[in-house]
């Protein structure tokens, strides 16, 4: 890279030559500066497009922040017989959809005297409880966290026992439909209260009410 200097004789500038080794060093320095400038520009673009930082310094490690309130846990499922009012009706509607759309088309064997059924099974509390528990177990075991064997476990440990209890010849539906041509519905009476409970109720009813002041 020549530079011009002024000659003492005629005043004209003469070119000054820089050694090739020194020139290569200058070119290498310029390249490094350009590369560093490009890297800095990329970093600025990345910072400009990055999402706002989380309030927790442990968010990148999947840990909750210290001092803040813990995340709200999902509500735990409750047995349907413990629900009341609209909450129970909504749960029963969802259960009926699962039974009619999935359970019966796949696992609903033919109605016979050995496998009775009832078109009003929602009126049988024990059947509702069995089917609701079976439905909750199905939701748990079809989840990816249950692993590849989750549904096998559901079939083996839950489905077989529930169906055997619900549709047994002497089970809760034995007085209902035993033939598709003869639909029926009947609630069988359960055992009466125990003697101890009856005695306690009788004694309590016999006691006079305390006078109010």
N, C-alpha and C positions, 0 to 999 in steps of 0.2 A: 504494500500500500504506500505509494510514493508521496512525499510531501515536498513542497517547493520552498526554496530559500533564495535569498538575493545574492547575486555574485558581486564581489567587491569591484570587479573591473567594469562591467557594462551595466550593472544594476538589474540584470535579468535574474529571475528565480530559477534555481536549479533543483531538480527533483531529488528528494532524500529517500533512500530505499531502506525499508525496515527488514531485518533478517527474517527468513522464512520461519524459523523456529518461534520467534517472538510473535509473528503474525498468526501462527496456528494457535498460540496460547490466547491471543485476544479473541479469535473467532470462537474458541471453546468457551470462554467466559461469557461471550454474548449469547451463545446457545443455552448455557445454563441459566442465565437470567431470563431468557424467553420461556424456558421450561418451567421455572419457578413461578413466573407470572401466570402461565396457563393453569398450573395447579392451584394457585390462589384464586383464580377466577372460578374454577370448578368448585372449590370449597365454598365460596360465597354464594354460588348458585344453589348448592345443596342446602346451605343454612337458610336461604331465602324460601325454599320450597318445603322445608321440614315442618312437621306438625308442632303445635305449641307444646312445651314440656309439661309433663304430668306433675301434679301437685306432690307426688310422692317420689323421693329419691330412689326408692326401691322398686319403682314400677317396671324398670327394664329387667329385673330379676323375678318378676311375678310375685313380689312380696307386697303386702299392704303397707301403707305409710304408718309411721309410728305417731301415736297421739290422736289420730283421726278415728271416727266411728267405724266399726267393722262393717263389711258389706252385709246387706240384709239377706238372710237365708230364705230360700224358697219355702212356702208353707208346706208342712208335713201332711201327707194324705191322712184323712180320717175315715174310719169305717162309716159306711153310708147310713147305718142305723143310728149313728150318733148325731147326724145332721137333722135340721128341722126346717120347716117352712120352704121358702123359695130355694134356699141352698140345696136342700134335699131333692126338690123337684128338678133342679138343673142337673144335678149329678145323676139322677135316675134317667133323665132324657139322654144324657151322653152314654150311659150304660146301655140303654135300650138300643141306641144306634149301633153300638159295637156288637151287641148280641144279634140283632137282626141282619146287619150288613156283613159281619165277619164270622162270628161264632157259629150260628146255626147253619149257614150255607156250607161251612167247611166241616164242622164237627157234629152237626145235628143229625144223628142217626134216625132211622125210621121210627115212627111212633108205634109202639106195641105195648102189650101188657107188661113186658119185661123192661120197657124203656118208655114210661109215660112222659107226657109233656103237658103244658098248660098255656093257652093263648093269653091268659091273664096272669102270667107268672109274676108280674110286678106286685100283685096282691099277696104273694107269699113272702113274708119277711125273711124267712130262712133261705129261700132260693135267691132273693135279692142279695142277701149278705154273701152267699157262696159266689154268685156271679160277679159281684163287685170286687171281692177279694181276688178272684181269678183274673179279672180285668187289670187290677193294679199290678199283679205279678207279671202279667203279659207286658205292660208298659215298661216295667223295670228290666225284664229279661230280653226285650228287643232292643234296648239301648246299646249303642256301640261299646260302652264301658263294660257290659256284661260279657264281652268276648264272643268268639265264634260259636261257643257251645251254649250261649245263653238261652236260645229258644229250645234246644234239646232238654235243658234242665227244666224249663217251663212245662214242656210236654210230659216229662217223666215225673216231676214232683208236684205239679199243680193240676194240670188239665185232667189227667187220669183220675185222680182222687175226687176232684170237684164233680165231674160228670157222673162218676159212680154214686156219689152221695145224692146228687140232685135227681137223677133219673132211675134210682133204684126201684125195684118192684114194690117195696114197702116203704119208699121214701116219701118226701113231702108232697109229691105230685101223684101219688098212687091212686087217689080218688078223682083225679081229673081225666084228661083225655088219654085214653089207651088205644084209640083208633082214629086215624085222620077223618073218618066218616062220622065220628061221634064226638064232636068237641064238647068239653065239659069243664067246669071249674067248681071246686069245692075246697073250702078251708077246713082241714081236719082239726078238731079241738085238741089242745095240748093238755098235759097233766095239770091238775089243780095245784094251788100253792101247798107248801108243806104244812104239816100239822103245827109246827112251831110258829110259822108266820100267821096261820089262821088264829092260833091261840093269842098271839100278841095283838092282832087286830081286834079280836073280841074283847080282850081286857081293856084295850085303849078306848073302845067304843062304850064300854060299861062305866068308865070313870066319869064322874060328873065334871062339868066344866067349872073352872075356878071363877069365883065372882070377880067381876071387874070393879075397881075402886072408882 
